Amino acid sequence: MLRSTTLRTTLPFALTRNIQANVPPVQRFISTTSALLNEQTLQDDIRSRLKAALKTAMKAKEKDTAGTIRAVMSDITYHEKSQSDPNAAASEDTVIDVLRRSVDKRIQASESYPADHPNRQTLSKEIEFISSFLPRTLEPSAITQILSGIVSGLKEEERQSKGVTGKVLERFWQGVTKGEVKDKKALGKEIGELLKKIQV
């Protein structure tokens, strides 16, 4: 569980900024942790930001917030120990995937409760908190626009080559980070569909 006075989520079941009137203090995010997150630079890796947020939460004696951060960090550690090399640190992209799974797990859990149930409200705040560590995610329409531009710019011989999908992906990742794309496996299929449209 988390506590805070600042919410900026766009989730369909998220609470408004006035939740303090309806939610017990023990279920609120802490404003100090939110302030810390706002001050983090884009250059900070996620794990460093998590550690900094945990330190702040512990200083403020925010046990619920610290507990959520520890749970997320535990998920990252578990993933690392499950790798072929258990001593290797997880990459930033891997950490992002772990956090996204943590968010998805909480979304699924929240859907088992009515909209006004305290557990759903608490999960909603946890989802927002964890999501604040994630990079922006490109909308499907934006991804399609980028891929379409790349495919349209291919020469005819490139479109007919066997490695065309790899070439498109290579150019795509030159301008997009992996953290910005949630479903990377769908890219190849979409490239194929775009190529078919051009050939028709």
Buried (B, 14 or more C-beta within 10 A) or exposed (E): BBBBBBBEBEBEBBBEEEBEEEBEEEBBBBBBBBEBBEEBEEEEEBBEBBEBBBEBBBEBEBEBBBBBBBEBBEBBEEBBEEEEEEEEEBEBEBBBBBBBEBBEBBBEBBEEBEEEEEBBBBBBBBBBBBBBBBBEBBEEEEBBEBBBEBBEEBEEEEBEEEEBBEBBBEBBEEEBEBBBBBEEEEBEEBBEEBBEEEEE
